């Protein structure tokens, strides 16, 4: 939980301070008034990075630095972003008077974000669903973010060798095959455990939210055998070497996997209505909240960026029931759309 926040040279804010309520905070203002920037500052202070832009873009235009100061019952949290002429940014954290170069999992405040891009999660490309799974895992699996970064670097190196061609790549490829399959096996194992948890919970939750008896299933889909992922991935990398050289990219691994959801025994993105898709997404977000709370032992802060208006009355009511026990930030251009669902239990923050 956070109690107050001060922004200096952060995005559109030169120097602004806000009091924060422990319950529902509704951030109201016209478009381009800084609503989402304020929401983003909460996320950066909690997790250390933005979901929208690179670190350099967090600093107000033509300013050399930015700073976020957040008050909480556990003490003060400060994030400093220091720019350089080269365009790089150095981040520094101060938590309860302790200086840190990066936020470890233990120093992060758990957060669940619900933003407009998530409305495409179930109907768009597998990239969004992979990022969705990885984003949850990074909030409760120690070292997962590091393994993910290492996998991306190893994948980039293997793809670079593939583009050089078989003669130049030579024997270097085998070492990267081993490294990639080891890291890939670890990523996939954690993802599959998460998907199994989602699969176990989602049908009864979806049926409750939709007041239906619709069948729902969730599965992890991969070109590698899920019961022995690492070894099978290595085998497939070796077997597909010639084709990978022709393609210029790596065709097997967790960067190609997907989370598949079926509704009424049909692929969700092929058969679901707009309302059914939104209900499914709401169910996923509720499960995400439960998992993070159970694994971290504390309630996550909830950030809703202009999505309340995308839900109809029944789904808003369901979401409101979930929000009542969490510190929540909701952005909107129309306070009337949101405030009525919380009566006197909300705090309005005006921007612009």
Number of C-alpha atoms within 10 A of each C-alpha: 22 22 14 16 22 19 22 19 21 26 20 19 18 15 13 13 14 14 14 22 20 17 19 23 21 22 25 23 19 13 12 11 16 20 25 23 19 24 18 23 25 24 23 18 24 21 20 20 18 17 10 11 10 12 19 20 15 25 25 17 14 8 13 15 21 23 24 22 21 25 18 14 8 10 11 17 20 19 23 20 21 18 21 11 7 6 9 13 20 13 19 17 22 17 17 13 11 8 11 14 10 15 18 12 18 11 13 16 21 24 23 21 20 19 16 13 11 18 17 15 19 20 15 13 11 17 14 18 20 18 13 15 18 19 15 19 21 17 23 19 14 13 13 19 18 11 17 17 12 16 23 16 13 19 23 14 14 24 19 14 21 24 16 13 15 16 8 11 16 12 10 11 19 16 10 19 21 18 18 25 26 18 21 27 22 17 23 21 17 16 22 18 12 19 18 14 14 19 18 14 17 20 20 16 19 23 17 14 19 18 9 10 12 14 15 23 19 19 15 18 15 17 16 22 12 16 10 11 23 25 17 19 25 24 15 18 24 15 11 15 19 14 14 21 18 13 13 17 18 20 16 20 26 25 19 15 19 20 20 17 18 17 21 13 12 14 14 20 18 10 14 18 11 10 14 16 20 20 22 24 19 22 25 18 17 17 18 22 22 14 20 20 17 12 11 17 10 12 19 22 24 20 23 20 20 19 18 21 14 13 15 12 13 12 18 19 15 16 19 16 12 12 18 14 12 16 20 23 26 24 27 22 17 14 16 10 13 20 17 11 16 16 8 8 13 20 18 17 18 15 16 10
